[in-house]
Amino acid sequence: MTAPSANFERLFAPLDVGPIRVPNRICETTNSIGAGAMPGISDDAFTEHHAAKARGGTGWIGGETIVLNSPVPDEAADEFFPGAGATRFPLYLMPDFVENTTTFVSAVHDAGSVAVFQLTHLNHTMAASSVPIVEAYDWIPHELDESRIEFIVNTYADAAAQLVAADADGIEIHCAHETLPQTFLSPALNRRTDRWGGDARSRTRFVTEILTRVRERIGNSAALGIRICAREEREGGYGLLEMREMLTCIAESETIDFVNADVGHSWGAPYVQPSYYEHAEHREVGRAIRTDVAPVPVLFSGRVNDPVVAEDLLAAGVCDLVGMTRAGIADPEFANKAREGRLAEIRRCIACNRCIAESIDNTTPSMFHKPVCSINPVIGREIEWKMLYRPATEPRRVVVVGGGAAGLEVARVAAERGHEVVVLERKAELGGQVRLASRAPGRDAFEDFIYYEENQMKLLDVDVRVGVEVSLADILALEPDVVACATGSVPRLPDTPGIDAPHVVQGWDVLDGRADVGERVAVVSQEDHFETPNIADFLATNGKHVEIFHKWTALGNQIDRYSIGPVMRRLAGQGIPIHTGMRLAEIDGSALAFTSAFTGESCSVNGFDTVVLVYGSVPDDLLYRQLRDVGSVDRLFLVGSAWVPRRLAEATQHGARVGLEV
Ligand SMILES: Cc1cc2nc3c(=O)[nH]c(=O)nc-3n(C[C@H](O)[C@H](O)[C@H](O)COP(=O)(O)O)c2cc1C
């Protein structure tokens, strides 16, 4: 498929950054997705994951963060806990560190890209001052004393020397995202009255000390830069102007070759912006910083998922380098596709944040943890895919029933391998639940995934038939060798008295425009992810008066900490009351009776025109069971939520794996 001609002149222009030449402007900023067996370790899985982006055309590979050591008390082991880590024996002191890292760097160099390593001190047991750092958590750190500051500053230089020995092209000192250096920069977190605290210049002392120490050790053998948060977005934190003042002080030290800037923190106003944010919403900070530190190049990142947006940012003078990190998780090949004009083939990141949610939940290394992407089934399984992916030896006729995420992935992978594939979809459009999800405010990015799959179906000559309700006989008449039943799920209906009343509707039908909804709406939820808030938001956006009644202690308690802030802000902005710990006991006209989840006591509310249920869904596997009973299809699969309704990543992975197997 040839695409509209966009020549991306700026995006693919090389750039000199200190002593190195970056082949183009596309950057994988550091993302500790946990690709290796241990956090940040450059083993085969790590190399496969990150070097795939280099081979896919990304010029700057930021890999994963290297967590430095800290003087934890003798009796304390390494301390890893959600969002932070303190380590006694860090990665860079491991015996094979230089050798393993060199192998990774070589793989990046073989692809023509540069390898930049981030040095991070993410120790929330010690900080500039004893104040809580991540507001989502309540622990309070020790205040660092002079000797510990000295120890820590030196670890940056030690680690940088090891990285240079491994042929690293760049070193980035992480001064954003609630890392230790940021606790010094932040007026909210740095309450010191000694030389490390005080005015903006004094608060930069810790950072300039690190930079000077690193520069002394590595000379000009690698590019040296900092990652900063341009606006803290926390109470009492610094704003853009104060950061510009601090950056000017840091730049005066003449130690930096680049500045990598973003906005936000790791909870309410996140730097890993979910789909509710505009593309490059905080772009103005890039332009401001660029004028301050010129000629030092500026890297800007934050929800740039499309090469067209990236080219615009460069053209508008926002930055010199563009972070496109989740873009590369969703599609490691996106840069090559852009350069070759194959824009319609790019699988654009939908900013669902499953990748960061998964990596944060798995701060403790586990044999079961793998990186996850909702729409790219290969992520975290690169080696497995390399071993299993083969062109079909004997092309077979594959019938996929259901054109949601799971079915489309069966079709895509099977067709790509050379099978003849038919997709049968009951609805007039492909997409299934992804299409429904995309209707909620701030979730239109989900349509990008359907767009990608539709383009793939065309490209791979898949016979797609929409608006067809098929029977068992219809399927058998197609004489399939393989049938994949990706028939999805149906909303769960509890046996609560009054549930059959006409004013009780399902959340999915609301999003689908099929439900008749009155003015005052009770959204009753037994669901903990995005579905309930998105449906309530959709209703309120359409002018309804909405209240949410949720089963447990908090709404959306399975939403990651990078997404929950914008979700709750939207609900607050719509004035939607949220009642928690409420279990629906009975519906009697406009009155609803609830039982408290905690005390068992009853209460009732009145005056609702419509009750919207968000109770999860149950598998729709009827067709599968019929086909199994007939027994005439050679290979029969039950896929996606027709097997078990879970999240999008589980559906795409399941579908893709079946596509590999047929
Ligand atoms: C899974 C994951 C892990 C991340 N880990 C880090 C990290 O260790 N250090 C860091 O500076 N940023 C980290 N980030 C933030 C990214 O570098 C980037 O700023 C963010 O994803 C927004 O850019 P994007 O919209 O291009 O993805 C992480 C992001 C993701 C998705």
The ligand as an SDF file (V2000), in Angstrom:
LIG
                    3D

 31 33  0  0  0  0  0  0  0  0999 V2000
    6.6640    1.2980   30.4760 C   0  0  0  0  0  0  0  0  0  0  0  0
    7.2910    2.6480   30.6560 C   0  0  0  0  0  0  0  0  0  0  0  0
    8.3590    2.7930   31.5260 C   0  0  0  0  0  0  0  0  0  0  0  0
    8.9670    4.0510   31.6780 C   0  0  0  0  0  0  0  0  0  0  0  0
   10.1010    4.1630   32.4510 N   0  0  0  0  0  0  0  0  0  0  0  0
   10.7890    5.3350   32.4530 C   0  0  0  0  0  0  0  0  0  0  0  0
   12.0610    5.4430   33.0920 C   0  0  0  0  0  0  0  0  0  0  0  0
   12.5870    4.4960   33.6430 O   0  0  0  0  0  0  0  0  0  0  0  0
   12.6810    6.6370   33.0390 N   0  0  0  0  0  0  0  0  0  0  0  0
   12.1490    7.7230   32.4130 C   0  0  0  0  0  0  0  0  0  0  0  0
   12.7530    8.7860   32.3860 O   0  0  0  0  0  0  0  0  0  0  0  0
   10.9350    7.6560   31.8080 N   0  0  0  0  0  0  0  0  0  0  0  0
   10.2660    6.4930   31.7940 C   0  0  0  0  0  0  0  0  0  0  0  0
    9.0790    6.4040   31.1140 N   0  0  0  0  0  0  0  0  0  0  0  0
    8.5350    7.6080   30.4510 C   0  0  0  0  0  0  0  0  0  0  0  0
    8.9390    7.6760   28.9880 C   0  0  0  0  0  0  0  0  0  0  0  0
   10.3030    7.9150   28.8440 O   0  0  0  0  0  0  0  0  0  0  0  0
    8.1640    8.7890   28.2620 C   0  0  0  0  0  0  0  0  0  0  0  0
    8.4900   10.0010   28.8510 O   0  0  0  0  0  0  0  0  0  0  0  0
    6.6660    8.5940   28.3230 C   0  0  0  0  0  0  0  0  0  0  0  0
    6.3390    7.3010   27.8920 O   0  0  0  0  0  0  0  0  0  0  0  0
    5.9250    9.6310   27.4820 C   0  0  0  0  0  0  0  0  0  0  0  0
    6.3690    9.6050   26.1620 O   0  0  0  0  0  0  0  0  0  0  0  0
    5.5130    8.8680   24.9830 P   0  0  0  0  0  0  0  0  0  0  0  0
    4.1920    9.5450   24.9460 O   0  0  0  0  0  0  0  0  0  0  0  0
    6.3480    9.0810   23.7660 O   0  0  0  0  0  0  0  0  0  0  0  0
    5.3900    7.4380   25.3650 O   0  0  0  0  0  0  0  0  0  0  0  0
    8.4570    5.1680   30.9740 C   0  0  0  0  0  0  0  0  0  0  0  0
    7.3730    5.0030   30.1160 C   0  0  0  0  0  0  0  0  0  0  0  0
    6.7950    3.7660   29.9450 C   0  0  0  0  0  0  0  0  0  0  0  0
    5.6500    3.6300   28.9870 C   0  0  0  0  0  0  0  0  0  0  0  0
  1  2  1  0
  2  3  1  0
  2 30  2  0
  3  4  2  0
  4  5  1  0
  4 28  1  0
  5  6  2  0
  6  7  1  0
  6 13  1  0
  7  8  2  0
  7  9  1  0
  9 10  1  0
 10 11  2  0
 10 12  1  0
 12 13  2  0
 13 14  1  0
 14 15  1  0
 14 28  1  0
 15 16  1  0
 16 17  1  0
 16 18  1  0
 18 19  1  0
 18 20  1  0
 20 21  1  0
 20 22  1  0
 22 23  1  0
 23 24  1  0
 24 25  2  0
 24 26  1  0
 24 27  1  0
 28 29  2  0
 29 30  1  0
 30 31  1  0
M  END
$$$$
